[in-house]
């Protein structure tokens, strides 16, 4: 049964001023699951005003007190884990186990943010110069906003919200309109944890809502995760409006496999990294770079076996992977699979052959003999499609990664510590795994790519997350004794003495 969800502004549920609604569908059944407001600029303005009104009180709240609110929130997330995971599964399509794991990675960052009294200590230099001390203060940015993707409807919003609130900012979240129910529940749990009204605000909507956030003069910082074209738009438009922006874009993650690797282990690891969550992960492995034909042949056989063994279905059938998010996205992925066949790649496992009565399902696809000029290599597919590219040498593999416009993550599978160290230093991506196929850093390290996978200088969570959601202020101070007699003004720049 479809339900209606509202915006959450200033602690109160609100429908959109526009009166427009967006329908949300269960991707496994194609049934309508809920309706949300399609917010207008007026709605965004209401959210900004609520956040501005709450900002003085929240930013003046001691960090330790802010941390205690977040600690209570953490307990509520655990208490409501099954409900949150169920909402994610029903609207996104990922398995309940994967949805629960997503929430765990969100809680990891929340726990990091609970240490905010330590993270905001700043620096101090006693006697930096004669009778002068210097120290730094890490202050809130103000009203911040997050624009988040469909593929992690709980994790990515909480990566942003946890640190932003801990740092003393107020926040406006615009979640994906494709699976908004988990963020809606999270907003209620924040209120239940004791967060003052207006500190967190939830505004549903589509592209117009995004542009309203980017244009609004009352918002000081915007964090975004999504596709590269939209990330570039968010970065350019938000920056032009004078905002601090971090915009994480798309990916084409490579796993380089060397001849000395354990091929059984590699195939098992890569199958999970490629096909988990139906490939709808920015850190999914989408390209296997086999160094040598013998490696390519072994991987082709083993990965084919894994791909064919995976069960596809709705979350209540205990599948290995569920549906894609929308029919339109499924058609896009199918089009790329078709283009791979036309361009001459070998489709070893054809997920198009699987039949489903309803839902936006696609079974795993595996290509071999993929060339870098093919569309299936060049484009981010964001589906259960894995490509094997064969190269002659380790250096060729490095060159392939360097030439790719994306730079999110990469991995190497080898038993050689020397080559692994070399790969860590020279692989042209922001995150690297050594015998780890999905190198998502732990919460106290930074998450982010380079090249067209990230616009802006700062990554997410970890120390960069704190830097993004704070402004640095440096103070130089002295307390001179009372002056006696006449003194001339010193017009020179002060020297450090």
Secondary structure, DSSP 8 states (H G I E B T S, - for coil): --EE--EEETTEEE--TT--EEEEE-TTT--EEEEEE---HHHHHHHHHHHHHHHHHHHHS-HHHHHHHHHHHHHHHHHTHHHHHHHHHHHH---HHHHHHHHHHHHHHHHHHTTHHHHT---EEEEEETTEEEEEEEEE-SEEEEE--STTTTHHHHHHHHHHHHTT-EEEEE--TTS-HHHHHHHHHHHHTT--TTSEEE---SHHHHHHHHH-TT--EEEEES-HHHHHHHHHHHHHTT-EEEEE----EEEEE-TTS-HHHHHHHHHHHHHGGGG--TT-EEEEEEESHHHHHHHHHHHHHHHHH--B--GGG--SB---S-HHHHHHHHHHHHHHHHTT-EEEE-GGG---SSSS----EEEES--TTSHHHHS---SSEEEEEEESSHHHHHHHHHHSSEESEEEEE-S-HHHHHHHHHH--SSEEEES-SS----TTS-B--EETTEESS--BSHHHHHHHTEEEEEEEE-------S------S-----
